Each structure stands twice: as structure tokens, then as C-alpha cells.
Amino acid sequence: MTKKNETSAESAKDWQLLSADVTAILSEFKSVALLNEADSVAFVKGFIEAFLNALLNDEHFEKVKIVKLAKRVFRFADLNLLLLQHFAAKMRSMSVVEPNAKPKLAHFFAEFPIVAESRDSLLSESQLKFGKIGLDWARHCVYMQKAWLELLQIEFNPKLCRLLFPRFIESVMDHSPNSELFADVLYRTFQIGGFMSVISLGGIFKLIVKRNLDHPNFYAEVYKIMHTNICYSNYAQKFFDLVDLIMSSSHIPSYVVCAFTKKLCRLLLFAPAHCQLPLIQLIKNLFCRHPTVHSVLIDRPQPTTFENDPYDEQELDLQKSRATDSSLWELKAIQWHWHDKVSAKANFVNSNVQDEETSLGWQTADEIFEAILERANTVLATSNGRKGAKFDEEETQTEEEEEGEEAENGDYYPDAIGNCVMENGTGSRRKRKKQRTEWEKGGKRRAESLFSSDQNAFWSF
């Protein structure tokens, strides 16, 4: 057999293994680990090459299979490292990535394990050394960074970006030795808007804090994307937690803090209740960190009266927004909120003493509704238990007194349906109540009879 035919046979074998069950693939790898060094390393590299070809070119390579391989096979450090090496090299050699390959790539790398320093491997140490793999953690991080730099050069649609970027920013960036290389990708993603602005904002902030990245308009960019629609989005918690973190520095200029505080108060007026409580806590945290803002926006030495709020919400230049000339009348308005917890929390502006800053404490709308409903039921049950006996006694006494008065003014006689009626046509309250109960029972029986006899006729009314 010629060398070309041998290569074709090995490639066919790799494709056959790739189409097998994940458990069978793992069993095959364990048996290969017992082979000699050259054969085992060649087998692993052949499998990874076949996998990447299927990932990039095979339309029938299922997403479910891709995710299983990512979670169960590539969790081993040696296979993980080999794939990163081969992927970076393969992407550099490709000019264009096919559109049908992009979803598969996004799903695979969204589940691709970020191996820890204590890692399992399928091959032995001698085989790893022979194959020049070497499980060095720093080297592993370098190849991971190279692979993700190549991956993020691909133009993914917003749906795939939502799948891929949280994994990248929350895990990959923390292990990249030169994470500042991702700055261009993050800035480009930030311009997309919506959720992508929020998630990329977290990555940009990491670069500013950990890599001393210079971004002179950073606070203005954050301020610009603060809109009311964020309060109604699925990523409201992520965004405002990030704003709380961004505004935690004590070296932020006062005009920036005033502008953010004023903008948050405006959002507070239009936000749903489950978002209002965290927003108030965020505003409270700003006062705790920046006490001078209290004297500017709330407790001015020389109060000023004005007909209109001088604050310009549409002005993106924080110095020109005139937030420092305004007041926090929005918080006073929220003190009349229908939800007692929201109104009570907004009362913090009435005191000069500020509590220590705390986490924002998020709840869902359903949790708030259930808490209100449970409290209402508790109050109602307690009220009924306390007043029920007294109410029954007073009602009985009142009815007896009325009957006594009616008995003095006339005689009763039975009417056509057996109820006692006064000669002057006025029946007692107790008799009328009994008659009303009988009518209700009769109507209920007629409805039940109609429903049981012809269900369709009942619903046709």
C-alpha cells in the first residue's frame, strides 16, 4: 500500500470514529493510550484534524454531537491543547469561513472547557513529551488566546454573539496572558448596542482595571447606553451590577457622579417595581461613596428655585448636562409609590446620615408579586380571625333588633312561596337573606345541570 493510500485509510478511520457515540470515542482513546508513542500521538492528531474538518465543512455534523464532544472529550488537557493548536493554525490558513460553519463554531466554543491547572489527560507523560504537547499551563493559555483571537475575527450574527461572548469575557479573558489584544474586538462589539454593549462593556472595564487600558470617554460611553428599555430587558441585572462596579472608584469627578445619579433617578420614574428597588440602592451607594454629591444635589447651602429642571437628559457631554444645577425631585416623587417597600427605600434622602453601601439585591417581578400576595393573605387571615366572631355577634344582634321592631309594627303572613312577609309588604332581613340564598342555590343547580347535559351548549352562550 502506498503512502497516499495509507493516509486515506487513516482519514476514513478517523471519520468513522468521529461518527461514533461519544462513549465509544472515549473508549477508543483509552485503548490508543496503551500504544507506542508515535502511533498514539498520530492517532490523536488525525482525530482532531478530522473533527475540525467536520466542524468547518460538514453540513450534517449535528450541534448536539458537537456540544457532547466539547464537554466530554475535550475536557482532557492534552486533547484540549492539541485542538487549540490545530484550530489557530487552520484558521490562519483559511480565507473565508462558510456561513453554515459559524453556528457550529459558536456552539462548540461556548461549551469548550477552560481547563484548570490541575488537569486530567488521556495520554501518558512520555507520549506527551514525544508529541511535543507538554502540559504547561502558561503555554496552554497562550494557545487558548491565539485560538480565540482567530475565532473572534469571524463576523458572527448578534444571536451567536450572545451565545459566545459571555463565555469569552467571563472565562477566557481572565486566563489570557495578553488580554489587551482583544480591545479592538470589544470596542467593535460595543458599537452593536443592546445586550452586546452590556457584555462587551464588562470586558472593556476588565482591561481598564487589569491592563491599565486608556479610554478617556469610558464614562460617557456607559452613560450613553443608559436607557429606560434596559430596565425591561433580560440583562438589566447584569448592566446595573456593572454600573455599580464601575462607579465604585472614589476618584471619579463630581460632575460625572452627579450626571449618573440624575440619569438613574430619571430611569427610576419609568422602571418596573422589580427594577426600582435595586436602582434606589445603586443611587444610595453613590451617595455613600461620594458624599460631596449630597451637598450638590440635595442639601445645597443656598437653595435655588426654578420653573423647569435644568438637567438635559439628551446631552451626552456630562459636563454640559447641567446635572449639578438640578435636584433629585424624582426621589421625592417615588416616595409616593404604590409599593410600600419602594417608597420606604426612597426615604433615605430625608436623612443626612447614609448607611453603608450594599449589594443591589435583585428580585424578579413574580417574586415581588408573590410576596405582596402572601402578605395580603396574611393580613386578611389575621383580620378575619380577630374580627370574625365579633362581626357575627353584632350581625345577629342587629337582625334580632330589626325583627323586634318589625314585629311591633305589623303581623307576618306566609306568601306564595312560604316566606314570612309583613302586612305592609316589608319582610325581615333574615327572611330576605334566606330567600336570596335559596335563589343562588337554585341558579347554581340549574347551571350545573345545563353544563352536564350539554357542555358545548353551555359554552356557546
C-alpha positions in Angstrom: 0.0 0.0 0.0 1.4 3.4 -1.0 1.8 6.3 1.5 -1.1 8.1 -0.1 -3.4 5.2 0.3 -2.3 4.7 3.9 -3.2 8.4 4.6 -6.6 7.9 3.0 -7.3 4.8 5.1 -6.3 6.6 8.3 -8.5 9.6 7.4 -11.5 7.3 6.7 -10.9 5.6 10.1 -10.9 9.0 11.8 -14.2 10.0 10.1 -15.7 6.6 11.2 -14.7 7.2 14.8 -16.0 10.7 14.7 -19.5 9.5 13.7 -19.5 7.0 16.6 -21.0 7.6 20.1 -19.1 9.7 22.5 -18.6 6.8 24.9 -17.1 4.7 22.1 -14.8 7.6 21.2 -13.5 7.8 24.8 -13.0 4.0 24.9 -11.0 4.2 21.7 -8.8 6.9 23.1 -8.1 4.9 26.2 -7.1 1.9 24.2 -4.9 4.1 22.0 -3.1 5.5 25.0 -1.6 2.0 25.5 0.0 2.0 22.1 3.6 3.2 21.4 4.3 6.9 21.5 4.4 7.6 17.7 1.1 5.7 16.9 -0.9 7.3 19.8 0.1 10.8 19.0 -0.5 10.3 15.3 -4.0 8.9 16.1 -5.0 11.8 18.3 -3.8 14.4 15.8 -5.7 12.6 13.0 -8.9 12.6 15.0 -8.6 16.3 15.8 -7.9 17.1 12.1 -11.0 15.1 11.1 -13.0 16.9 13.8 -12.0 20.4 12.6 -12.8 19.5 9.0 -16.2 18.3 10.0 -16.8 21.4 12.2 -15.9 23.7 9.3 -17.1 21.8 6.3 -19.6 19.1 7.1 -23.2 20.4 6.9 -24.5 17.2 8.6 -22.4 17.5 11.7 -25.0 17.9 14.3 -24.9 20.6 17.0 -25.8 18.0 19.8 -22.8 15.9 18.9 -20.6 19.0 18.8 -21.6 20.0 22.3 -21.2 16.5 23.7 -17.7 16.3 22.2 -16.8 19.7 23.7 -17.9 18.7 27.2 -16.8 15.1 27.4 -13.8 14.6 25.1 -12.1 17.9 25.0 -12.2 18.3 28.8 -8.9 16.4 28.8 -6.0 18.8 28.9 -3.9 17.1 26.1 -6.8 16.9 23.7 -7.8 20.4 24.6 -4.4 21.8 23.9 -4.0 19.9 20.7 -7.3 21.2 19.4 -6.4 24.8 20.2 -3.1 24.5 18.4 -4.6 23.0 15.3 -7.6 25.4 15.3 -5.4 28.5 15.4 -3.2 27.2 12.5 -6.2 26.1 10.4 -8.0 29.5 10.8 -4.9 31.3 9.7 -4.8 29.2 6.5 -8.5 29.9 5.7 -9.5 33.0 3.8 -13.3 32.6 4.4 -15.4 30.7 6.9 -18.6 29.3 5.4 -21.8 30.7 6.8 -23.1 27.2 7.9 -19.9 26.7 9.9 -20.4 29.8 12.1 -23.3 28.4 14.3 -21.3 25.2 14.9 -18.2 27.1 15.8 -20.2 29.3 18.2 -21.9 26.4 19.9 -18.6 24.4 20.2 -16.5 27.2 21.7 -19.4 28.3 24.0 -19.1 24.9 25.6 -15.4 24.3 25.1 -13.8 23.7 28.6 -11.4 26.1 30.1 -9.1 23.6 31.7 -7.8 24.3 35.2 -4.2 23.9 36.3 -4.9 20.5 37.9 -6.0 18.6 34.7 -6.6 15.1 33.5 -5.0 13.7 30.4 -5.7 10.7 28.2 -2.1 10.2 27.1 0.9 9.3 29.3 3.6 11.9 30.1 6.1 10.1 27.8 3.7 10.2 24.9 3.0 13.9 25.6 6.7 14.7 25.5 7.2 12.7 22.3 4.4 14.6 20.7 5.8 17.9 21.9 2.5 18.6 23.6 3.7 19.4 27.2 1.0 20.2 29.7 2.4 23.6 30.7 -0.4 25.8 32.0 1.2 29.1 30.7 1.8 27.6 27.3 -1.8 26.3 27.3 -3.1 29.8 28.0 -1.1 31.2 25.1 -2.6 28.8 22.6 -6.1 29.5 24.0 -5.5 33.2 23.5 -4.4 32.5 19.9 -7.4 30.4 19.1 -9.9 32.9 20.5 -8.2 35.8 18.6 -8.7 33.9 15.4 -12.3 32.9 16.3 -13.4 36.5 17.1 -12.2 37.7 13.8 -15.2 35.9 12.3 -18.3 38.1 11.9 -21.0 36.3 13.9 -24.6 37.5 13.9 -26.0 39.0 17.1 -27.7 35.8 18.2 -24.4 33.8 18.0 -22.6 36.7 19.7 -25.0 36.5 22.6 -24.0 32.8 22.9 -20.3 33.2 22.5 -19.3 36.5 24.2 -20.3 35.7 27.8 -18.0 32.7 27.7 -15.2 34.7 26.3 -15.4 37.7 28.7 -16.2 35.8 31.9 -13.7 32.9 31.4 -11.2 33.3 28.5 -10.1 36.9 29.2 -9.2 36.0 32.8 -6.7 33.4 31.6 -5.3 35.3 28.6 -1.7 36.5 29.1 -2.2 39.5 26.8 -5.9 40.2 27.1 -5.4 43.8 25.8 -5.1 42.2 22.3 -8.9 41.8 22.5 -9.5 45.5 22.9 -10.4 46.1 19.2 -12.9 43.2 19.2 -14.5 44.6 22.4 -14.8 48.2 21.0 -16.3 46.9 17.8 -18.8 44.8 19.6 -19.7 47.6 21.9 -21.0 49.6 18.9 -23.6 46.9 18.2 -25.8 48.2 21.0 -28.2 46.4 23.3 -27.0 43.3 25.1 -23.8 43.3 23.2 -22.9 46.7 24.5 -23.5 45.5 28.0 -21.5 42.3 27.8 -18.6 44.0 25.9 -18.7 46.8 28.5 -17.7 44.2 31.1 -14.7 43.2 29.1 -13.6 46.8 28.5 -13.8 47.5 32.2 -11.6 44.5 32.9 -9.0 45.8 30.5 -9.1 49.3 32.2 -8.7 47.8 35.7 -6.2 45.0 35.0 -4.3 46.2 31.9 -4.4 50.0 32.5 -6.2 50.5 29.2 -6.7 54.2 28.4 -10.2 55.0 27.5 -10.8 58.8 28.0 -14.6 58.6 27.1 -15.4 55.5 29.0 -17.9 57.0 31.5 -19.6 59.0 28.6 -19.9 55.7 26.7 -21.6 54.0 29.7 -23.8 57.0 30.3 -24.9 56.9 26.6 -26.3 53.4 26.7 -28.4 54.0 29.9 -31.9 53.9 28.6 -35.3 53.1 30.1 -35.6 50.0 27.9 -32.7 48.4 29.7 -34.9 48.2 32.8 -37.4 46.0 31.0 -34.7 43.8 29.4 -33.4 40.4 30.5 -29.9 41.9 31.1 -31.0 44.7 33.4 -29.4 43.0 36.4 -26.1 42.4 34.6 -26.0 46.0 33.4 -26.8 47.8 36.7 -24.5 45.5 38.7 -21.8 46.5 36.2 -22.6 50.2 36.7 -22.4 49.8 40.4 -18.9 48.2 40.0 -17.8 50.9 37.5 -18.9 53.7 39.8 -17.1 52.2 42.9 -13.9 54.3 42.4 -13.5 57.3 44.7 -11.6 59.2 42.1 -14.4 59.9 39.7 -15.1 63.6 39.1 -18.2 65.0 40.9 -19.9 66.1 37.7 -19.7 62.5 36.4 -21.2 61.1 39.6 -23.9 63.8 39.5 -24.8 63.1 35.9 -25.0 59.3 36.6 -27.1 59.9 39.7 -29.5 62.2 37.9 -29.8 59.8 35.0 -30.5 56.9 37.3 -33.3 58.9 39.0 -34.9 59.5 35.7 -34.8 55.8 34.9 -36.3 55.2 38.3 -39.5 57.0 37.3 -40.2 54.7 34.4 -38.7 51.4 35.7 -40.8 48.4 36.8 -41.0 47.8 40.6 -38.6 44.8 40.5 -36.0 47.2 39.0 -36.8 50.2 41.1 -35.6 48.7 44.4 -32.1 47.9 43.0 -31.9 51.3 41.3 -32.6 53.1 44.6 -29.9 51.1 46.3 -27.5 51.9 43.5 -28.2 55.6 43.9 -27.8 55.2 47.7 -24.4 53.5 47.1 -23.3 56.5 45.0 -24.1 58.8 47.9 -22.1 56.6 50.3 -19.1 56.6 48.1 -19.3 60.3 47.1 -20.6 62.4 50.0 -20.0 65.7 48.1 -22.8 64.8 45.7 -25.3 65.0 48.6 -24.4 68.7 49.2 -24.7 69.4 45.4 -28.0 67.6 44.6 -29.9 67.5 47.9 -28.5 69.8 50.7 -27.3 72.9 48.9 -26.0 75.7 51.2 -28.1 78.2 49.1 -31.2 76.5 47.7 -32.4 77.7 44.3 -35.9 77.8 42.9 -36.5 77.2 39.2 -39.5 76.6 37.0 -38.0 73.8 34.9 -35.4 71.2 35.6 -32.2 72.5 34.1 -30.9 68.9 33.6 -30.6 67.9 29.9 -31.1 64.2 29.6 -30.3 64.2 25.9 -26.9 65.9 26.3 -24.1 63.3 26.1 -21.4 65.6 27.3 -21.6 65.0 31.1 -20.2 68.5 31.9 -22.8 70.2 29.7 -25.8 68.1 31.0 -26.2 70.6 33.9 -26.9 67.8 36.4 -25.0 69.7 39.1 -27.6 72.5 38.7 -30.5 70.2 39.2 -32.1 68.4 42.2 -33.3 64.9 42.9 -37.0 65.6 42.8 -37.6 62.2 41.2 -36.7 60.5 44.5 -39.3 62.7 46.3 -41.9 61.6 43.8 -41.0 58.0 44.3 -41.7 58.4 48.0 -45.4 58.3 46.9 -45.0 55.0 45.1 -47.8 52.4 45.4 -45.3 49.7 46.7 -44.6 50.5 50.3 -41.0 49.0 50.1 -40.1 51.2 47.2 -41.5 54.3 48.9 -39.8 53.5 52.2 -36.4 52.8 50.5 -36.6 56.2 48.8 -36.9 57.9 52.2 -33.1 57.7 52.6 -32.8 61.2 51.1 -34.6 62.7 54.0 -31.6 62.0 56.3 -28.1 63.3 56.2 -26.7 60.1 57.6 -26.1 57.5 54.9 -25.8 53.8 55.6 -23.0 51.6 54.3 -23.2 50.5 50.7 -24.6 47.1 50.0 -25.4 44.9 47.0 -28.3 45.8 44.9 -30.5 42.9 45.9 -32.4 41.8 42.9 -35.9 40.2 42.8 -38.0 39.1 39.9 -41.4 40.6 39.2 -43.0 37.3 40.1 -41.2 37.2 43.5 -42.4 40.7 44.3 -46.0 39.8 43.3 -45.9 36.6 45.4 -44.5 38.5 48.4 -47.3 41.1 48.2 -50.0 38.5 47.7 -48.7 36.4 50.7 -48.6 39.5 52.9 -52.1 40.5 51.9 -53.4 37.0 52.6 -51.7 37.0 56.0 -53.2 40.4 56.9 -56.6 39.3 55.7 -56.5 36.0 57.6 -55.4 37.8 60.8 -58.0 40.4 60.4 -60.8 37.8 59.8 -59.7 35.8 62.8 -59.8 38.8 65.1 -63.0 40.3 63.8 -65.0 37.3 62.7 -66.5 36.3 66.0 -67.4 39.9 66.9 -68.9 40.6 63.5 -71.2 37.5 63.7 -72.4 38.5 67.1 -73.1 42.1 66.1 -74.9 40.9 62.9 -77.1 38.5 64.8 -78.0 41.2 67.4 -78.8 43.7 64.7 -81.1 41.3 62.9 -82.9 40.4 66.2 -83.4 44.1 66.9 -84.8 44.8 63.5 -87.2 41.8 63.7 -88.4 43.1 67.0 -89.1 46.5 65.6 -90.9 45.0 62.6 -92.9 42.7 64.9 -94.2 45.8 66.7 -95.4 47.5 63.5 -97.3 44.6 61.9 -98.1 40.9 61.6 -96.4 38.3 59.5 -98.2 36.1 57.0 -96.9 33.4 54.6 -96.6 34.4 51.0 -97.0 32.2 47.9 -93.5 30.6 48.3 -93.6 30.1 52.0 -91.7 33.2 53.2 -93.0 35.3 56.0 -93.9 38.8 54.9 -95.2 41.8 56.8 -98.7 43.0 56.0 -97.3 46.3 54.8 -95.0 44.3 52.3 -91.7 44.6 54.1 -90.0 41.3 55.1 -87.4 40.8 57.8 -83.7 40.9 56.8 -83.2 37.4 58.0 -86.1 36.1 55.8 -84.8 38.1 52.7 -81.3 36.7 53.3 -82.7 33.1 53.4 -84.7 33.7 50.2 -81.7 35.1 48.4 -79.6 32.1 49.4 -82.3 29.7 48.0 -82.3 31.6 44.7 -78.5 31.3 44.5 -78.5 27.6 45.2 -81.3 27.0 42.6 -79.4 29.0 40.0 -76.2 27.0 40.7 -78.1 23.7 40.3 -79.6 24.8 37.0 -76.2 25.8 35.7 -74.6 22.5 36.7 -77.5 20.6 35.1 -77.1 22.5 31.9 -73.4 22.1 31.8 -73.5 18.3 32.5 -76.2 17.7 29.9 -74.7 19.7 27.0 -71.2 21.1 27.5 -71.0 22.7 24.1 -74.3 24.4 24.5 -73.1 25.9 27.8 -70.0 27.4 26.2 -72.0 28.7 23.3 -73.7 31.4 25.4 
